[in-house]
Amino acid sequence: MTSILTNAGAASALQTLRSISSNMETTQGRVSTGLRVRNSSDNAAYWSIATTMRSDNKANAAVSDTLGLGAAKIDTAYSGISSAIDVMNEFKAKLVAASEPGVDKQKVQKELDQFKDQLLSISASASFSGENWLKTDIADIYDAALNTKSLVSSFVRGSDGRISLGTTDIDLSTVSLFNATGGGILQKDNRSPGTIGRLRNTDTFTYGGGALQSFTFDGPLVFTDDSTAITFDMVLDADDPSNTTAPGSGSFVSVTLNRSLMDQVYPTLNGVIWSRDQFAWLMREAIIPLGAQFATRAGTVDGYALLSKETSGLTGSSIQVLNVSSTLADGKTGGLSDTGTDYGSRPVVVSYWDEPFNVHSTIELLIPVKANGSTTVLKIDQAMVNQTLGTTTGDVTSADDLVLLLNTALQAQNVGIIATNAGGYIRYEMDETIEKASGSKTSLGIGPASDSLGNLPDFDILDVDITTGTRSIDSYIDGIEGMLSKLTNAGATLGSLQTRIDMQAEFVTTLTYTIDKGIGRLVDADMNEESTRLKALETQQQLGIQALHIANSNSENVMALFR
């Protein structure tokens, strides 16, 4: 049907042309911007993600710049530490040279003073962007809340959307050469516990005492046949009831010396023992398998002793001889007679208190103790000192304090040793409830004590003066060794930190590229596809215009009917 009021064909053609024009506008926008998602209206989810990640990438770029700044600071500090090591090596060499007889110490001191000035110059010059890690002004350089320098190393967005900055921390107490309040690498270390109540200079060890019974040989001894014999019994390795809870009664053994044993040991003596030394080998043949031993007494011709070998497996170490009997013609026993019981002793060592000391919060005392072949290192920190002594400062002010502290550490590590203040010295002995054994099979030792920081210098490098004689050159050299050890550790710390910063910088660069690529996958337009689509839409637009022209020409045909 043809209508003069409505041109349906033209309306349809116009609608198609509008749709083509809209699609063409969208495609032209993608081609011109390179983006498939330009606005939130294009794809709200992708647009939101891309916008957030672009912001994060800018933050990562800032982190990368910060890492570069941090790396420069580390490089500067490392250069200073490296130079300081060189100077300190020269310093030590001059001290060694000064220890030789005949060396002019005044001239050497002038050289040392020049080295001091060089060290001050190094510390003052090692500054980057107004920040100096080698010359610091920290109220308490050992306080982690004050001595930590943080370098921004990462930007992190959590799964909950919250943002945080990752940091790499450096403890300035490990790298500072000079600190205004002390404690720098080239200064006295105030954390040193000194002699640790003289335990640092204590290195004592001893064995317990074995039991013995002494006799004097009476001879000769004539064994005509096995009817002539010397017999006796022994009780070995009983516990001493005076210092042992629930003491063991020991091991009972019987011994017989007769002609058969005599001929076995001395087949050419025709049954006659003439001397103590001959008697020794006869006795040893008889008693060693039973857990006892025979010893000659030095400085005598006839003296000897019987001892326990302490091989019974029992904790005691006693010896008692009883029921001695002889059927020899003259009734001689070789000097053997019934005895009481001689008990072995447990070992005892001592140390001597000298002066109070302090256990700093950053160190740990290490005190080796040895009990019956087993070594345990007692570890004492400030928390233990404060809890044991009821203080808050870590001060150990007396021998009584040290004894209480040692016993707390011994009990905490279940070591069978007890310390007591014996007035003028500290006595160490076995705790029989843990280490019940006694005798020569037991042993006890303590020291030398140390601390977790090692050799700490007790003087400033700037105070070294070999001309006054107030301190030996050897003590200066020991302190310099401690400083060099700290410098070496500082160099290692900075080197490892530099490696970490470099790795993090490389990671941030890679991460930035990866995020950019991820954003592109979400919002970038495929230019090949979009250009092809644009060409097709241009063709469709031309055809649409032509279709609209044809549709509009229908009204002219109707007009022709009425002419």
Secondary structure, DSSP 4 states (H G I P E B T S, - for coil): ---SS--HHHHHHHHHHHHHHHHHHHHHHHHHH-BS--STTT-HHHHHHHHHHHHHHHHHHHHHHHHHHHHHHHHHHHHHHHHHHHHHHHHHHHHHHHTSTT--HHHHHHHHHHHHHHHHHHHHH-EETTEESSEE--S-TT-HHHHEEEEEEEEEE-TTS-EEEEEEEEEGGGT-SEETTS--TTS--TT--TTTTTGGG--EEEEPPPPEEEEE----EE--STTS-EEEEEEES---TTT-SS----EEEEEEE-HHHHHHH-TTSTTEE-SHHHHHHHHHHHHGGGTEEEEEPTT-SSEEEEEE---SS-S---EEEEEEEE-STT---TT------B-----EEEE-----EE--TT-EEEEEEEETTEEEEEEEEHHHHHHHHT-SS-EE-SHHHHHHHHHHHHHHTT--EEEEE-SSSEEEEE-TTT----STT-EEEE---EETT-S---S-GGG--TTS-SS-HHHHHHHHHHHHHHHHHHHHHHHHHHHHHHHHHHHHHHHHHHHHHHHHHHHB--HHHHHHHHHHHHHHHHHHHHHHHHHHTHHHHHHHHT-
